[in-house]
Amino acid sequence: MLVLLKMLRLGAAALAFAAAPAAAARYEVVTAGMVILPSEEPHAAGLERTVTPGDVLMRAPLGWADAALVEREVALEIAGIRDTIVPGVFLHRATRAEGGDLATLGSEARIYCGEMRVNAIGAAMGVATFGLTNIGSRVARQRRFCLVDGDADNRFERAFLQGTKRREDQHMVEIAPVPYTAEANRPMGPGNFVQVRYAAGGLIGTSQIFVDFYTGNIQQPLDALYTGAGRAPLRTRAATAFRTTPRPFVIADARFTVLSIDPESKAARIRYESDFATTPVFAGYRAQPIYVFVPSR
């Protein structure tokens, strides 16, 4: 009899488990990134030019592959996180989005997301516990708001928060329709560009080609650029030293050859083959040291 009761209880538990609705999956969103846009001053194929150390050989603006701007402020609050999306701040098109109730959207739906942000409370708790726990938080340490245009009418009518951890927060919320404008290959604006620069005086008398990456008029600590939409993007080092000529260079879609170098002045004769064109770009940055001040007792 006791065995029978145990079997009945186990069967009931199994049925209850089977009948329980599956937990909503966390949001997973991948957004379109940066692109290199065509050069501001294109060079004709075959053009030859003499450059001196410090000269910029070519420059191209940076843009967003697919970005939207709202026409009025959007105040949001989900899972205790508040934010306001304002006109002039770029939102980025989702190239892949799943989780929550996104499966209910039609194929024509468009999703645009803001920049990823760090949840300050979650980050502080992660530091305090060496990243082993994030007790009591409803969101992950990294999160971002996304807006949804369900019927592709250039108006956002729903929103969700990527980074929510609880099932009750993993669903879209209705918002008052917000008009927006979207554009592919949208320029980021002045002060955001990539450039190729010639230099001399490297180790053992070498010449150098530098790739400089600027955002907000600030040169970034670039290690390498990765360009192209393939699975194995073209990698270009931030600096390449060379001694012999002719020396061809390929940087994304830009191609040129250093034909000769004057041994005294270090002036270089170059020939352009092609210039920058629109291509996806990802910047790999050099690791930067972090200094922690520990006061003495």
C-alpha positions as CSV (number, residue, x, y, z in Angstrom):
1,M,0.0,0.0,0.0
2,L,2.8,2.4,0.9
3,V,4.6,1.6,-2.4
4,L,1.3,2.3,-4.3
5,L,0.9,5.7,-2.5
6,K,4.5,6.7,-3.4
7,M,3.9,5.7,-7.1
8,L,0.7,7.8,-7.2
9,R,2.5,10.8,-5.7
10,L,5.3,10.5,-8.2
11,G,2.8,10.2,-11.0
12,A,0.9,13.3,-9.9
13,A,4.2,15.3,-9.6
14,A,5.2,14.3,-13.1
15,L,1.8,15.4,-14.5
16,A,2.1,18.7,-12.7
17,F,5.6,19.3,-14.0
18,A,4.4,18.4,-17.6
19,A,1.4,20.7,-17.3
20,A,3.5,23.7,-16.0
21,P,4.2,26.2,-18.7
22,A,7.8,26.4,-19.8
23,A,9.8,29.3,-18.4
24,A,10.3,32.2,-20.8
25,A,13.7,32.3,-22.4
26,R,15.9,35.3,-21.7
27,Y,16.2,37.8,-24.5
28,E,19.1,37.3,-26.8
29,V,19.7,40.2,-29.3
30,V,22.5,40.9,-31.8
31,T,22.5,44.3,-33.4
32,A,24.1,45.7,-36.5
33,G,27.4,47.5,-35.8
34,M,29.8,50.0,-37.4
35,V,30.7,50.3,-41.0
36,I,33.5,52.1,-42.8
37,L,31.9,54.5,-45.4
38,P,33.5,55.6,-48.7
39,S,36.5,57.9,-48.4
40,E,35.8,61.6,-48.0
41,E,38.4,62.5,-50.8
42,P,38.6,59.4,-53.1
43,H,41.8,58.8,-55.0
44,A,41.7,57.7,-58.6
45,A,43.1,54.3,-59.3
46,G,46.6,54.6,-60.7
47,L,47.2,58.0,-59.0
48,E,50.8,58.5,-57.7
49,R,51.7,60.8,-55.0
50,T,54.8,61.6,-52.8
51,V,54.2,61.7,-49.1
52,T,56.4,62.7,-46.1
53,P,56.4,61.2,-42.6
54,G,53.2,62.2,-40.8
55,D,51.1,62.5,-43.9
56,V,47.6,60.9,-44.0
57,L,47.3,58.7,-47.1
58,M,43.5,58.3,-47.0
59,R,40.6,58.8,-44.6
60,A,37.1,57.5,-44.4
61,P,34.2,58.3,-42.1
62,L,32.6,55.7,-39.8
63,G,28.9,55.0,-39.7
64,W,26.2,52.7,-38.4
65,A,25.1,49.8,-40.5
66,D,21.4,50.3,-39.7
67,A,20.4,53.0,-37.2
68,A,17.2,54.7,-36.1
69,L,16.4,58.0,-34.4
70,V,13.1,58.6,-32.5
71,E,11.2,61.8,-33.1
72,R,10.3,62.4,-29.5
73,E,11.4,61.2,-26.0
74,V,10.4,57.7,-24.9
75,A,10.3,57.2,-21.1
76,L,10.6,53.5,-20.2
77,E,10.5,51.4,-17.0
78,I,10.8,47.6,-16.9
79,A,11.9,45.4,-14.1
80,G,12.6,48.5,-11.9
81,I,15.0,50.0,-14.5
82,R,14.1,53.4,-15.9
83,D,15.6,55.1,-18.9
84,T,14.6,57.8,-21.5
85,I,15.5,57.4,-25.1
86,V,15.8,60.9,-26.6
87,P,16.0,62.2,-30.2
88,G,19.5,62.3,-31.5
89,V,20.6,59.1,-29.8
90,F,21.1,56.2,-32.3
91,L,19.3,52.9,-31.9
92,H,20.7,49.9,-33.7
93,R,18.8,47.4,-35.8
94,A,18.6,43.9,-34.4
95,T,20.0,41.3,-36.9
96,R,18.9,38.5,-34.6
97,A,16.4,38.6,-31.7
98,E,14.8,35.8,-29.7
99,G,13.5,35.0,-26.2
100,G,10.6,36.3,-24.2
101,D,7.5,36.6,-26.4
102,L,9.3,37.8,-29.5
103,A,8.2,34.6,-31.3
104,T,4.7,36.2,-31.5
105,L,6.0,38.9,-33.9
106,G,5.6,38.7,-37.6
107,S,8.4,38.6,-40.1
108,E,7.9,42.2,-41.0
109,A,8.7,43.4,-37.4
110,R,11.7,45.7,-36.8
111,I,13.6,45.9,-33.6
112,Y,16.1,48.6,-32.7
113,C,18.1,48.7,-29.4
114,G,20.0,51.3,-27.5
115,E,23.6,50.9,-26.3
116,M,24.4,48.2,-23.7
117,R,24.6,49.6,-20.2
118,V,25.9,48.3,-16.9
119,N,23.5,47.9,-14.1
120,A,25.3,49.7,-11.3
121,I,23.7,47.8,-8.4
122,G,24.4,44.4,-10.0
123,A,27.9,45.4,-10.9
124,A,28.6,46.6,-7.3
125,M,27.3,43.3,-5.9
126,G,29.3,41.4,-8.4
127,V,32.5,43.1,-7.3
128,A,31.6,42.6,-3.6
129,T,31.2,38.9,-4.2
130,F,34.0,38.5,-6.8
131,G,31.3,38.0,-9.5
132,L,30.0,34.8,-7.8
133,T,26.5,36.1,-7.1
134,N,24.1,38.9,-8.0
135,I,21.6,38.4,-5.2
136,G,18.2,40.0,-5.5
137,S,18.7,41.7,-8.8
138,R,16.0,41.4,-11.5
139,V,18.4,42.2,-14.3
140,A,21.8,41.1,-15.4
141,R,24.7,43.5,-15.0
142,Q,24.5,44.4,-18.7
143,R,21.2,45.4,-20.1
144,R,19.6,47.6,-22.8
145,F,16.2,48.7,-23.9
146,C,14.8,47.7,-27.3
147,L,11.9,49.2,-29.2
148,V,9.6,47.2,-31.5
149,D,7.9,48.2,-34.7
150,G,5.6,45.3,-35.1
151,D,4.0,46.2,-38.5
152,A,6.8,48.2,-40.1
153,D,4.9,51.5,-40.2
154,N,7.9,53.5,-38.9
155,R,6.4,53.8,-35.4
156,F,7.5,51.9,-32.3
157,E,4.6,50.6,-30.2
158,R,6.3,48.1,-27.9
159,A,9.4,47.8,-25.9
160,F,11.4,45.2,-23.9
161,L,14.5,45.1,-21.7
162,Q,17.3,42.7,-22.7
163,G,19.0,41.5,-19.5
164,T,15.9,40.6,-17.4
165,K,16.3,37.5,-15.3
166,R,12.7,36.8,-14.1
167,R,10.0,35.3,-16.2
168,E,7.4,38.0,-15.3
169,D,9.7,40.7,-16.8
170,Q,10.4,38.8,-20.1
171,H,7.6,40.2,-22.2
172,M,7.1,43.2,-24.4
173,V,5.2,46.2,-22.9
174,E,2.9,48.6,-24.8
175,I,4.0,52.2,-25.4
176,A,2.4,55.1,-27.1
177,P,3.4,55.0,-30.8
178,V,6.7,56.8,-31.4
179,P,7.6,57.9,-34.9
180,Y,11.2,57.2,-36.0
181,T,13.4,57.5,-39.0
182,A,15.8,54.6,-40.0
183,E,18.7,54.6,-42.4
184,A,21.3,52.1,-43.5
185,N,25.0,53.1,-43.5
186,R,24.2,56.2,-41.5
187,P,27.2,58.5,-40.8
188,M,28.1,58.7,-37.1
189,G,29.1,62.4,-37.5
190,P,32.2,64.5,-37.4
191,G,35.2,63.2,-35.4
192,N,34.5,59.5,-36.2
193,F,36.8,58.1,-38.8
194,V,39.5,55.7,-39.8
195,Q,42.7,56.9,-41.5
196,V,45.9,55.5,-42.9
197,R,49.1,57.4,-42.0
198,Y,52.7,57.1,-43.2
199,A,55.6,57.4,-40.7
200,A,59.3,56.8,-40.5
201,G,61.9,56.3,-37.8
202,G,60.8,52.9,-36.6
203,L,63.1,50.2,-35.2
204,I,66.3,49.7,-37.2
205,G,65.3,52.4,-39.6
206,T,62.1,51.0,-40.9
207,S,59.2,52.9,-42.3
208,Q,55.7,52.4,-41.0
209,I,52.0,52.4,-42.1
210,F,49.6,53.2,-39.2
211,V,45.9,52.7,-39.1
212,D,44.3,55.3,-36.8
213,F,40.8,54.8,-35.4
214,Y,39.0,57.9,-34.0
215,T,35.6,58.1,-32.2
216,G,34.4,61.4,-30.8
217,N,37.6,63.1,-32.0
218,I,39.6,60.8,-29.7
219,Q,42.2,58.4,-31.1
220,Q,41.5,54.9,-29.7
221,P,44.1,52.4,-28.5
222,L,43.7,50.2,-31.6
223,D,45.3,46.8,-31.9
224,A,43.7,45.7,-35.1
225,L,40.8,46.3,-37.4
226,Y,38.5,43.5,-38.6
227,T,36.6,44.2,-41.7
228,G,34.2,42.4,-44.1
229,A,31.0,40.5,-43.5
230,G,32.5,37.0,-43.8
231,R,33.0,34.5,-41.0
232,A,36.8,35.3,-41.1
233,P,37.0,39.1,-41.3
234,L,40.1,40.7,-42.8
235,R,42.5,41.6,-40.0
236,T,44.7,44.7,-40.3
237,R,47.3,45.5,-37.7
238,A,47.3,49.1,-36.3
239,A,51.0,49.4,-37.3
240,T,53.1,47.7,-40.0
241,A,56.8,48.2,-40.3
242,F,58.7,47.6,-43.6
243,R,62.1,48.3,-45.2
244,T,61.9,47.1,-48.7
245,T,59.9,48.5,-51.7
246,P,57.7,48.1,-53.6
247,R,55.4,47.1,-50.7
248,P,51.7,46.6,-51.4
249,F,49.1,47.2,-48.6
250,V,45.5,46.1,-48.3
251,I,43.4,47.7,-45.6
252,A,39.7,46.7,-45.9
253,D,38.8,47.8,-49.5
254,A,41.7,50.3,-49.7
255,R,44.7,49.2,-51.7
256,F,47.9,51.1,-52.4
257,T,51.6,50.3,-53.0
258,V,54.6,52.1,-51.6
259,L,56.8,52.2,-54.7
260,S,60.0,53.8,-53.3
261,I,61.4,55.6,-50.3
262,D,64.0,58.3,-50.4
263,P,66.9,57.2,-48.1
264,E,67.6,60.7,-46.9
265,S,64.3,62.5,-46.5
266,K,62.2,59.3,-46.0
267,A,59.7,60.7,-48.5
268,A,57.7,57.9,-50.0
269,R,56.2,57.5,-53.5
270,I,52.9,55.7,-53.4
271,R,50.4,54.5,-56.0
272,Y,46.6,54.2,-55.2
273,E,44.8,51.1,-56.5
274,S,41.4,51.5,-54.7
275,D,39.9,53.5,-51.9
276,F,37.7,52.7,-48.9
277,A,34.2,51.5,-49.6
278,T,31.3,50.5,-47.4
279,T,32.2,47.5,-45.3
280,P,31.4,46.3,-41.7
281,V,34.2,47.0,-39.2
282,F,35.0,45.9,-35.7
283,A,37.8,47.5,-33.7
284,G,40.1,45.3,-31.6
285,Y,41.6,47.4,-28.8
286,R,44.8,47.0,-26.9
287,A,44.4,45.8,-23.3
288,Q,44.8,48.8,-21.0
289,P,46.3,48.5,-17.5
290,I,44.0,49.2,-14.6
291,Y,45.6,50.8,-11.5
292,V,44.0,50.2,-8.1
293,F,45.0,52.5,-5.3
294,V,45.2,50.8,-1.9
295,P,45.7,53.2,1.0
296,S,48.3,52.2,3.5
297,R,47.3,51.8,7.1
